[in-house]
């Protein structure tokens, strides 16, 4: 029975649009499809469902960021002192070499050394790139790259460039990597006689260490050292 028709005396002021009931079809019967109800999601009715969904979205965002954009790493040893100290957390830019750029001399990079250095990831400085001839040490005790002496005193912290002499040519697509604390670093020098000659393939590089993000008092950019700016390219040109 149409109850609306039986009570003409009630207040017939229109309801707000959001509360107005559906208009009946001709003949008084209401359409089953007159009201479009809001979609009922999987979290409806779950206590804290909205908060849970937000937390999941944040975790997903963090996961995608870590996989493709930037990833934090903790420095486990003193091999990169004084620039990086044991316990520092660094943020590694995983996009630095994704769009055509490649690691350059002076960059501090994190790489997967499982097949060449040992289990896990390592952080070292790029000293030689594909085609470079890296020699240590000259008569003045300096590292030479493509015939040019390099003043590394700005980040060696008093260490000699190397107590172990070497003369290597870096194959194309590979990197020659050294720690800044040369006396305490196991790096490309220690694997010269191993398969691959201590060289690390560019594709094994996870990214460039751009920032120290923890401890809070150590927050700073790392940046590329300018010590190698004057080094000519392997073909003798200046890059």
PyMOL commands that set and color helices and strands:
alter all, ss='L'
color gray80, all
select helices_A, chain A and resi 3-6+49-68+153-156+182-184+188-191+202-204+216-218+226-228
alter helices_A, ss='H'
color red, helices_A
select strands_A, chain A and resi 70-74+89-93+108-112+121-128+133-136+143-145+148-150+166-169+174-178+200-201+205-214+220-221
alter strands_A, ss='S'
color yellow, strands_A
deselect
rebuild
show_as cartoon
